[in-house]
Structure formats: structure tokens, C-alpha cells
């Protein structure tokens, strides 16, 4: 390894003077060779120092890297390998002591780690590593201070916009830890428009939370704040200006929904009628409004025109008030968007007459009533009225045939849709005749106008309104709104209870006999005996008491007749459902139920089922069962329980026939949904099982006999009892085989013991 050694002093030597660098290097090499040609021991020392501390700050001692008990090193030599010039520039190392101090303020962001080797005069080598510890001396910084984003106002919520992240030269927790978003000018309580989304390794993004509206705010000013993990925190800011790009999301809006104007019929073309104004809050072409008349919906003949940009409506052709007194125009406002928005307004232009003398019109009705009333049964050509016209102006005679090119008066009939017509009958005389079929139910009033126009220049005209009413014929039958009516009534309803009201309408003239409706019921006598209907009102009510159990539904036919001659009629179907009332008590199939149960039966075992029925329906026919001890309602049974729905009776506890009653008398109550109840009796007998052993009255029986006792002599009587009954309680006796059992006998039924063989005793 070729390196230059640099370092300090070595005490000793000739003259006590310091050896040269070459001498020191040679000395170290000699010491290494003296060690037997082996490798020199190398030790490691790791040190750390905070960045930014002032010069001459103590870093550490190289001697700390030597093993304990190694003795004084006698000074150190520092290597000058490649890159070590920075070590000597940034640190001061005392060769005599090995103390390391900073030569200037360190910057971890410039260099974070230093390494060098130090050798003792004894030949040890210490590999020194100095780590520069980071301090929070830098705030997070964004690549720029300001940023502008262009965002369409139609951007949907959830749209994300990438932002440049903040960078912090510091490391670890002193680096950038998070971001916060501030919205300048936001109203208190208003939900935010944006939020930040970030993570690792995901980028920093600005997320739209709600739709933007450029018409409300063109720009939103935000501040993105980055913070690190120091204490106190260092922060960096990025100002973001969100510019809302306009979209064509608004239609032009007229200042009024309808414009009204008046114009003389002699106004020349080009006359301004009115000015329309529509505004659009959008920008640029999206907010530029152009006007046009919708020719499909109005003014197909082109009497008017509107200026495309100004909205001024002008007369385009001469008007004729007698042809049309009112012009209704539909004017559209369209913006300049790629997909334009359109709105419309109505312009009503009333044409003013300029005539000063009008013809006179006189009417004489020729109908049966002598008034403006014509029967809907009138035939084509029947006269309705005689019309005479005259004019005070010179030459104001009526023209033959209804008009003339000179001064004759022309009479015109307006309205009626062709149901009436004028028939000329001489100078100034016309007859108003029926020209089409009449139907009062379709139309009972005709608003006609008789317009008389003279032949002057300009012509003068007169107008006579004529209201003709169509008299009714009985040509319409009553009609029910629906063919089938359904109703329900309780069987508990008293006679006279309202069921429902039916109504049939007659299209004939209201108030006339032709429209007067009367009602009647038809059907089975049994149903007619129970229901009735008011002939005038159509109200259906009960006639007698009902019984759902006998008749649950009533089917009838309702007939409606008018008062015409002859009358007309219509019918509908009426279905009345008789609703149940709780008028029937439950009934048990039997009044007394009997059952048997072996003692010690497992709880839950069912032994019998009671059954009650109720003729009522729905909830009133639903039965619930209850079980009581004894023949009273004072105490519910503890030994048995009953299923409230099925009536199954089951044992609920262990029963010992020897300790508990051998017979249980129970009361069952059946209650329906309306509170009515019935009762039945249940007797349960407990059957015996062989669950008890015989018990002797004494545990030990004592007696004495002599050797002279004769065989067959009774010596003692033992008694045992069994709590069971019947065969299970019958006791038999026998001797247990043993040493002396062969000398005696016992009666199996009485328990009497006798001598069998006394000689062997």
C-alpha cells in the first residue's frame, strides 16, 4: 500500500528533535516488520457530530478506538489517502493526543460522512469514521412559490391535479412529513372545494370535492403548506391559483318571459316593435347571444323579423288586423357555444285598427226560444238568426254575395269551427244557418263573431260577438266512473249504517231532467233484504242486521236512470263484503278431556291435545289456550303447560306418583282475539312405575330357638312394604342363601319364618 504518512511528533530519538515525515514512515514500517512480518492490528472507531456546530467543537478522541490497556500510543500519524483532503480541511486532529475537533461548521447536506486512518508509533491502525448528524436546518421547499391551474367548471368531483412536492434536504423525520391546504376567502361553514391527497410513493395531488361554478367564482386561491417533523416544525408554502375555465353551462335568459307590444295596422315595414334582451353569464362565445324567430312555432308568413345581435323586433310585412288581430311570436335566444344553449320568449303584438267608421250589425233570432239557443238536434240548413248590416258611410250598402270591390259591405262569420254558416238573402240581409252536426256534450257554447267590413280605402269594419248555446236532447245515458264497486261493512252494523255512496254522471245539460239520475238496486232477494239505496243520492246502507257466518258477501246490481223521455240507463256491479265481528265464542270439541301419564315422564312430553273452534274470522277466530290448576282461574298449572296456539298439553316438571298427587284436575281456557272465551276440564291420572324398592319395617329381627324345636314351628314374622301400587307394590319373601339358610323356610307371601330341620342345629 503506497501512501504518504502525515502527522506529528514522536518523542525520543537523537537530540530529542522531531523526526522527518520520511523518518516517521520508516519508523512505522520498521515497527511493522519487527512484529514478525504479520499484518498490523486495525481497530475501528465510529464518531458522530451534529452539523452546523461552530469550529473547534469537540468530536472525539482517537485513543478511544484502541483496546483497553494498550498503553500510551506515543502520537498518531494520519493517512492522506484519496479524498482525505476534505478531512484535514473540515477537522483538526491533534497528533499527540488524538483529539478531533471541527475546523469549521459542517453541512450534512454537503457531506454526511468522513473516514480516515490513524496509526500509532507502535503500529496499531485506527480506522476512524465520522458521521455528520442531521439537524432540522432546512425548511421544506417547493420548486416554485406560485402555481396556476386551469380547471374546467364541468370537471366532476374526484378529479385530481398533480402538484409539485416539497423537498427538504434534511433527512429522516426532519424531511417533509405532510401537507395542509388553506383556502383563502372561504366562507365559514362552507364545505371545502378541494382536498390534498398524498402518500408514499404516490405524488401530491389536489382533488376536486365539489363542482365549480365560474359564474360564482372565477378564481380560487389556495395555499399548500408542507411541514417537516422538527420541533418546532419548519414549513414551506406553495400558492396555487385555480382558474376556473368557462363552459357553456348556462342558457341565455330573457329579461321577461313574455313581451307585449301594440302596433297600428298601417305601420310601414321596418317599424321597430320592441327590443328583446337576453343575457348569458358565460364567457366569450358561450355568452354571445343571437336572436331568431322560431318560424315553425310562430309567424310562418314572415310578418316580423328580429335583428340577430341587437334583439330589436321589426315589422317586415304590412299587417291586416281583420285577418289577424294578434300575432304571437316565439323568439329564441341562442348562445355561441359548440353545443349552443337555447331559450325562448313569447312576443304578443296586438294590431291596432285605424278605421274610424264601422258598419252596424243587427240580429234577429229565429229559434224556438227567440234567443241565442239552438237545439243539438237541429238539422243542416236550419235557420238560427237573421242578420242585417248597414254602414253610415257613403256607399255602405251590402254587396250581393257577401262582398264587393267597391263600397259594398262584406259580412264574415268567425269562429264556430264550421258548425254555422252565413247564407246571403238580399242586399244587407244574411241568414245564420246550421252547417254541421251539433253535440251539446262535446261543445255547448259557440263564440262566434260577425265582422262587417266596408269597401272603403282604408276599409272600415264592425264586429258583433255572438254566443250561441246548444240546447240539450236526452242523447246521453248515465255513466258510472267504474264498472265494479267494492265495499265492506261490519256484521255488527245496525240497520241504516252507511256502506258507500255511488255516483253516476250524465253528460246531458246539468239541471235538466235529462241529467237527473235516480238509483235502484237489483239482485237476489236475500241481498235486497239486507241492503237499500237512496234513489237520489246513491247512498247504500244496511236494511237489516247482517250475519257474516250466514252470508259473507253480497252481490248486487246498481241501476242509474235519467229523467228523459224515454229514460236512459246504466248499471254497475256492487260487491259488499261482510266483515267479521266477534259475535261467536270459542267452542271446545269436548267438555272433559282425560289423559294418562307415567310418573317421572321427561318434562316436555305431551300427553293430549285440546281443540276449540271459533266461527268468527281473522283475529276474532284466532284462539289462544291457557291452563290452570283446579277448576278455577286463580293459579296457573306448574306441573303442566299448554301450547297457546296448538292446545298441546305437556308435562313441565318431574312427577313422583308416591310423593305428588296421583290425579290432576286442570282447567283449560280458550280465548279468541276479541276477548270471548270458553273453558273445558282436563283430568290427568299418573300411572305407577316400579321406582321404589321394598323396605323392611326393621333392619334386624332377633329371636331364639332350642335344639328341641319341632320342624314347622313359626319362629318370627318379618314385614316389608313397597310404596308402589299394584303389582309393583306386591312384596314376596325369600331366604338369602347362607350358612344357616338350609335350616329354615320362609313363607313367600306372609314373611313368616319356620324351622325346617332342628336336628342339624
Steps between C-alpha positions, in 0.01 A plus 500: 500500500662817385388800705652805643498522874450825661483583865676603782761467747669214661680550827853352529758459229830666479526849619136486600400669177201389300572259219409585148192357330715250314666398826159448661382293207816297513459461874144370459611257231781375720262449789263309274788278380614447857165356579602192309388600154132449595222746427468802727197498733217722370230644727180682409367816659163652413425859601210737437461876509202726429517719196512877538703507825771766523867433426711331769205292616629181661423194287688219678829336598680251273634326808147379569544266204800321658448200724501550875844465657682563176714767661579847369503507124784752486327711236313435180574512132209580263471352157453721196319265272277607217226741610650563842578861426140578604564334837799720567306803376192435719668359816801572721671188633760544774778246420621477860162431666276381215237764590276581202329840469307669221692743285186679385122463499399172338213456256350151484330585174846570350671195654350254744795270577883519541750214529875494558766280660725587793808293591681491834876479530455147633342400168129490593267643238165662594246528219299812593152568361324828582127528421351849475166490679214682337325792674186669384670792330300502178130559444311308232518685169279480198662528156321834462302738714190534284305272270194552283259220410239531229195291592180461300186583695355172369774293662329230707567460872794269556711651221863518617768750396863418563702753700877521541607357832714685751859385549694526825878436498474381860471130562265276693232670701652838419402446139157582359232320704169628374290769336209724594263695278372851573225655290511878503170684514291190578180578687465362852305177509523449125622152404843500335539487123835322501707264705854369479589139433852376552695204621806301428578435226187670363543858380344810654159564342229763533160326493177677404221430752210700350411637161633843419289786371691766314202733516531502880879510527750526215806434715566305818817582690654218700808462714668161521714480812770233542640425845783290636530302822725734692408680821415766429386403155640670195251577227499584134214642295377475145234743383262339253264707289219289355357673196155368414462457126164593361271238351172550326289401799254791497222571257416857404232650725247754377423794721132405470317183411251687282525833322192696402484765228235692305535596135271685264397293207616775265855500642758480218746209473816566698314648795657396831253307712704437816843397615566164660787449737654172611818460700737205540752501787743277310818647347603554142303324233311309771352828615436659159125511439334499159127535439270333248126438453393138519312476168378150574305615802405853402480755219538254212400777258792721607319813617780578744879475520742534790849642478743221580728690736297791636173313560292779342174360361386674181200480270588325176167493315184714517241387754131434460311519825186350345704195402683474832459731794767340713836358403677271747865451419747257653844664505801285582827612657793273416853527636817435299616182670608193307179343624290813535246552775163639391219678684188664370255779579156584366427833335133596471439773243149647502405659167317831545220588261515836326144502362271777632154390378376155549203327343197422722381143557148403618385152607155339512491149646277247327525219761210350696598691812555822312850525644857387423422133556499219244402138557770238464248315286481782243537387140744635245366821347269593791492875559639638820484878446438772244792740463476842345794733442519866416765770485465870571776578253419590142456195282461279804247255351563131539646332199310214339671172578663632812731764364601729218806676372340841530321640801294188579504344848639150543377296796722226638435239766795417724511207739275199526739258330266458205189422707325814370501697176357819350256480209441830308133590452512835322661839546620535856319185619654165599374189674710318761444127436608168650781366282622200699392247765453632853573309821439685823702247698806573287444873474216692656607854412618657178672835507439650159594836361321677219739740327361750254757678284429778260679557174660832589863584470608427756210265574302533820352211687268413786488194717206340683568220748246221500475241777289205389404238756409148390176375657505148639334181374497182705764334288733398783454220752623522859852363551671362808871582542576130540319179410551328834479647851625320809415583860513344843268523801521341843248232587448693824371805310152605597228550235547829318880493512657665193697265277610725211371766264485440125483779249416480133538801275292594199659713230167660413431856606545544876180583684279358228293181541728341241789522749299417813607153618304255718648184651361152569632162617447170322606153605417197713215549747726398789743781417222752432359421844825612659596813297320803357598806294378857515348572160628857483838496676616149408586431865496128579416399859402191696132408518525227766758340727774300329650163591835426342483138603184461293587727207852640467451689171215681324490541122263761353445701184456877522291661225513874428220656287466855380174699481479526123214378288568226432752456782851368450667267749834353600601234752800397705587212727508541879685250722464545876720296730357436847783548747515278801406618848585306811153357552593136549667341801757225464360146532692197624451172320452336843417642836714250691835362388676207668861397474750263661868561566761269653675648798846646443419573135759735350398869513373610160320173428154572360210276597187648339372790289189707560324661205265798488351668192357846440262581215637852474771596251844659513609609847160427649538138395855461630501306827752506783503235774574541873538227765413530872520271805167383632170625370566871543708781348701580807826320430664380184611139495860435599516130423360539148510757225297555187607626158294822462456441125461123455340399833762230562524422874847393610660418836728778623662338806587162645198333669541232765178307548600403852581859600273706274128474426395194305231699318513856364184694428571791264296779343565598135389842381472586128494875420448650152650824366204702618506385862221240492589172670386147581626237743543125521620262771798266482566207736845344485572175685860418592591139420727312739840362402722269710722775637503397874669203674331305781599624846502279815338647804814405699853478384575204741256239634609301814349173634618179673428129467619180670631183354172334589287733292284303266523546121227730373503708816450873428791686643451859367299708251683766292308781328610706196299768310529655150367852419415401145149385419357192335740234398787741560399530866441126567787356715626138500755355742786256467802397701836612381726194466749478788650286774168437682249560222445128456367468859204734444222580256309823438148548369536695172183698548479556879868514596454241780824310576475136623744228615579257226751256663575543873708182539782649300513813711 
